């Protein structure tokens, strides 16, 4: 019960923050971008999914405390880029971070299509999310959610004296668990960040 209350309170704070600059609920909704509206609509479910992550995975995956201007500015390195779209109906973004412990985080997401009207079904939907985190002297783990197949894949590269192992351990995660929703939640947060618009076509396979 206490966990449910904390999740709901966190989600309500997120929804309220999106409307702070507006006079009331109708004005707030009208002033939101499609991605802001989607994040507000999904806030409670997203917070619940992140709170439900296993204890060993939650601190590793939940980077929401880093996704603010002040937190990003305090990191040794932070770069958010809006990549060249694969087609005109989709947007791609990539966030690269270097943390205080020298670990590296890459978050990549694809969203679309973005219609003219925010009430059109499917607006701003997240279609793909990739999360990679490399920890010094341990290895690199990645999580990928593919919306086309509704499939979540986990990958792991061991650290060797010569760098990352070429052998990749790979496995699929259950569809009904919290990880797919948690990845989509991070993807939605990525599209709320101010990003530099630059051409680029590479996927975040090399942090």
FENSUL-V673716 format. One record per residue. N is the residue number from 1. RES is the residue in one small letter. OMEGA is omega in whole degrees, 0 to 359 (NA if undefined). BURIAL is b if it has 24 or more other ideal C-beta (glycine too) atoms within 12 Angstrom, else e. D_CENTER is the distance of its C-alpha to the mean C-alpha in whole Angstrom. Layout:
n:N res:RES omega:OMEGA burial:BURIAL d_center:D_CENTER
n:N res:RES omega:OMEGA burial:BURIAL d_center:D_CENTER
This chain:
n:1 res:x omega:180 burial:e d_center:27
n:2 res:x omega:178 burial:e d_center:26
n:3 res:x omega:179 burial:e d_center:22
n:4 res:x omega:181 burial:e d_center:22
n:5 res:x omega:179 burial:e d_center:23
n:6 res:x omega:179 burial:e d_center:21
n:7 res:x omega:182 burial:b d_center:18
n:8 res:x omega:179 burial:e d_center:20
n:9 res:x omega:178 burial:e d_center:21
n:10 res:x omega:180 burial:b d_center:17
n:11 res:x omega:180 burial:b d_center:16
n:12 res:x omega:176 burial:e d_center:19
n:13 res:x omega:179 burial:e d_center:19
n:14 res:x omega:179 burial:b d_center:15
n:15 res:x omega:180 burial:b d_center:17
n:16 res:x omega:181 burial:e d_center:20
n:17 res:x omega:179 burial:e d_center:18
n:18 res:x omega:184 burial:b d_center:17
n:19 res:x omega:186 burial:b d_center:21
n:20 res:x omega:185 burial:e d_center:23
n:21 res:x omega:186 burial:e d_center:24
n:22 res:x omega:185 burial:e d_center:26
n:23 res:x omega:183 burial:e d_center:29
n:24 res:x omega:184 burial:e d_center:28
n:25 res:x omega:179 burial:e d_center:26
n:26 res:x omega:179 burial:e d_center:27
n:27 res:x omega:180 burial:e d_center:27
n:28 res:x omega:181 burial:e d_center:24
n:29 res:x omega:181 burial:e d_center:22
n:30 res:x omega:184 burial:e d_center:24
n:31 res:x omega:184 burial:e d_center:23
n:32 res:x omega:169 burial:b d_center:19
n:33 res:x omega:177 burial:e d_center:17
n:34 res:x omega:181 burial:b d_center:16
n:35 res:x omega:177 burial:b d_center:13
n:36 res:x omega:178 burial:b d_center:14
n:37 res:x omega:179 burial:b d_center:16
n:38 res:x omega:179 burial:b d_center:13
n:39 res:x omega:179 burial:b d_center:11
n:40 res:x omega:180 burial:b d_center:15
n:41 res:x omega:186 burial:b d_center:16
n:42 res:x omega:192 burial:b d_center:13
n:43 res:x omega:184 burial:b d_center:13
n:44 res:x omega:180 burial:b d_center:16
n:45 res:x omega:179 burial:b d_center:14
n:46 res:x omega:180 burial:b d_center:11
n:47 res:x omega:179 burial:b d_center:12
n:48 res:x omega:181 burial:b d_center:15
n:49 res:x omega:180 burial:b d_center:13
n:50 res:x omega:178 burial:b d_center:11
n:51 res:x omega:182 burial:b d_center:15
n:52 res:x omega:179 burial:b d_center:16
n:53 res:x omega:177 burial:b d_center:15
n:54 res:x omega:183 burial:e d_center:18
n:55 res:x omega:181 burial:e d_center:19
n:56 res:x omega:184 burial:e d_center:18
n:57 res:x omega:185 burial:b d_center:15
n:58 res:x omega:181 burial:e d_center:13
n:59 res:x omega:180 burial:e d_center:14
n:60 res:x omega:186 burial:b d_center:13
n:61 res:x omega:187 burial:b d_center:9
n:62 res:x omega:181 burial:b d_center:9
n:63 res:x omega:181 burial:b d_center:8
n:64 res:x omega:178 burial:b d_center:8
n:65 res:x omega:180 burial:e d_center:12
n:66 res:x omega:188 burial:b d_center:11
n:67 res:x omega:173 burial:b d_center:9
n:68 res:x omega:182 burial:e d_center:13
n:69 res:x omega:183 burial:e d_center:16
n:70 res:x omega:180 burial:e d_center:18
n:71 res:x omega:179 burial:e d_center:16
n:72 res:x omega:181 burial:b d_center:15
n:73 res:x omega:183 burial:e d_center:18
n:74 res:x omega:182 burial:e d_center:19
n:75 res:x omega:176 burial:b d_center:18
n:76 res:x omega:178 burial:e d_center:20
n:77 res:x omega:176 burial:e d_center:18
n:78 res:x omega:181 burial:b d_center:15
n:79 res:x omega:176 burial:b d_center:14
n:80 res:x omega:182 burial:b d_center:12
n:81 res:x omega:171 burial:b d_center:14
n:82 res:x omega:188 burial:b d_center:14
n:83 res:x omega:177 burial:b d_center:15
n:84 res:x omega:184 burial:e d_center:18
n:85 res:x omega:176 burial:e d_center:18
n:86 res:x omega:171 burial:e d_center:19
n:87 res:x omega:189 burial:e d_center:21
n:88 res:x omega:184 burial:e d_center:22
n:89 res:x omega:185 burial:e d_center:20
n:90 res:x omega:178 burial:b d_center:16
n:91 res:x omega:179 burial:b d_center:14
n:92 res:x omega:177 burial:b d_center:12
n:93 res:x omega:178 burial:b d_center:10
n:94 res:x omega:177 burial:b d_center:10
n:95 res:x omega:178 burial:b d_center:9
n:96 res:x omega:183 burial:b d_center:12
n:97 res:x omega:167 burial:b d_center:13
n:98 res:x omega:186 burial:e d_center:16
n:99 res:x omega:183 burial:b d_center:17
n:100 res:x omega:180 burial:e d_center:20
n:101 res:x omega:179 burial:e d_center:21
n:102 res:x omega:174 burial:e d_center:20
n:103 res:x omega:184 burial:b d_center:17
n:104 res:x omega:179 burial:b d_center:15
n:105 res:x omega:174 burial:b d_center:11
n:106 res:x omega:176 burial:b d_center:10
n:107 res:x omega:183 burial:b d_center:6
n:108 res:x omega:181 burial:b d_center:7
n:109 res:x omega:175 burial:b d_center:7
n:110 res:x omega:179 burial:b d_center:10
n:111 res:x omega:176 burial:b d_center:11
n:112 res:x omega:353 burial:b d_center:15
n:113 res:x omega:179 burial:e d_center:18
n:114 res:x omega:181 burial:b d_center:18
n:115 res:x omega:180 burial:e d_center:21
n:116 res:x omega:183 burial:e d_center:24
n:117 res:x omega:183 burial:e d_center:24
n:118 res:x omega:181 burial:e d_center:21
n:119 res:x omega:178 burial:e d_center:23
n:120 res:x omega:182 burial:e d_center:23
n:121 res:x omega:175 burial:e d_center:21
n:122 res:x omega:184 burial:e d_center:18
n:123 res:x omega:174 burial:b d_center:17
n:124 res:x omega:185 burial:b d_center:14
n:125 res:x omega:178 burial:b d_center:13
n:126 res:x omega:183 burial:b d_center:10
n:127 res:x omega:182 burial:b d_center:12
n:128 res:x omega:176 burial:b d_center:10
n:129 res:x omega:174 burial:b d_center:7
n:130 res:x omega:179 burial:b d_center:8
n:131 res:x omega:179 burial:b d_center:8
n:132 res:x omega:177 burial:b d_center:11
n:133 res:x omega:179 burial:b d_center:13
n:134 res:x omega:180 burial:b d_center:16
n:135 res:x omega:182 burial:e d_center:19
n:136 res:x omega:176 burial:e d_center:22
n:137 res:x omega:177 burial:e d_center:25
n:138 res:x omega:181 burial:e d_center:23
n:139 res:x omega:182 burial:b d_center:21
n:140 res:x omega:178 burial:b d_center:18
n:141 res:x omega:178 burial:b d_center:15
n:142 res:x omega:174 burial:b d_center:13
n:143 res:x omega:182 burial:b d_center:11
n:144 res:x omega:172 burial:b d_center:11
n:145 res:x omega:181 burial:b d_center:11
n:146 res:x omega:183 burial:b d_center:13
n:147 res:x omega:181 burial:b d_center:14
n:148 res:x omega:181 burial:e d_center:17
n:149 res:x omega:185 burial:e d_center:18
n:150 res:x omega:186 burial:e d_center:16
n:151 res:x omega:177 burial:e d_center:16
n:152 res:x omega:184 burial:b d_center:14
n:153 res:x omega:176 burial:b d_center:15
n:154 res:x omega:178 burial:b d_center:15
n:155 res:x omega:181 burial:b d_center:17
n:156 res:x omega:174 burial:e d_center:19
n:157 res:x omega:177 burial:b d_center:21
n:158 res:x omega:174 burial:e d_center:24
n:159 res:x omega:177 burial:e d_center:25
n:160 res:x omega:177 burial:e d_center:29
n:161 res:x omega:182 burial:e d_center:31
n:162 res:x omega:182 burial:e d_center:30
n:163 res:x omega:181 burial:e d_center:27
n:164 res:x omega:177 burial:b d_center:24
n:165 res:x omega:176 burial:e d_center:26
n:166 res:x omega:179 burial:e d_center:26
n:167 res:x omega:182 burial:e d_center:26
n:168 res:x omega:172 burial:e d_center:23
n:169 res:x omega:189 burial:e d_center:23
n:170 res:x omega:177 burial:e d_center:21
n:171 res:x omega:179 burial:e d_center:20
n:172 res:x omega:178 burial:e d_center:19
n:173 res:x omega:181 burial:b d_center:17
n:174 res:x omega:178 burial:e d_center:19
n:175 res:x omega:186 burial:e d_center:18
n:176 res:x omega:182 burial:e d_center:18
n:177 res:x omega:183 burial:e d_center:17
n:178 res:x omega:187 burial:b d_center:14
n:179 res:x omega:180 burial:b d_center:11
n:180 res:x omega:179 burial:b d_center:11
n:181 res:x omega:179 burial:b d_center:10
n:182 res:x omega:177 burial:b d_center:8
n:183 res:x omega:178 burial:b d_center:6
n:184 res:x omega:178 burial:b d_center:6
n:185 res:x omega:178 burial:b d_center:6
n:186 res:x omega:176 burial:b d_center:2
n:187 res:x omega:178 burial:b d_center:3
n:188 res:x omega:179 burial:b d_center:6
n:189 res:x omega:179 burial:b d_center:6
n:190 res:x omega:182 burial:b d_center:5
n:191 res:x omega:173 burial:b d_center:8
n:192 res:x omega:182 burial:b d_center:10
n:193 res:x omega:171 burial:b d_center:11
n:194 res:x omega:183 burial:e d_center:14
n:195 res:x omega:176 burial:b d_center:14
n:196 res:x omega:180 burial:e d_center:17
n:197 res:x omega:181 burial:e d_center:18
n:198 res:x omega:176 burial:e d_center:19
n:199 res:x omega:178 burial:e d_center:21
n:200 res:x omega:182 burial:e d_center:19
n:201 res:x omega:184 burial:e d_center:19
n:202 res:x omega:174 burial:e d_center:18
n:203 res:x omega:187 burial:e d_center:15
n:204 res:x omega:181 burial:b d_center:13
n:205 res:x omega:182 burial:e d_center:16
n:206 res:x omega:182 burial:e d_center:18
n:207 res:x omega:NA burial:b d_center:16
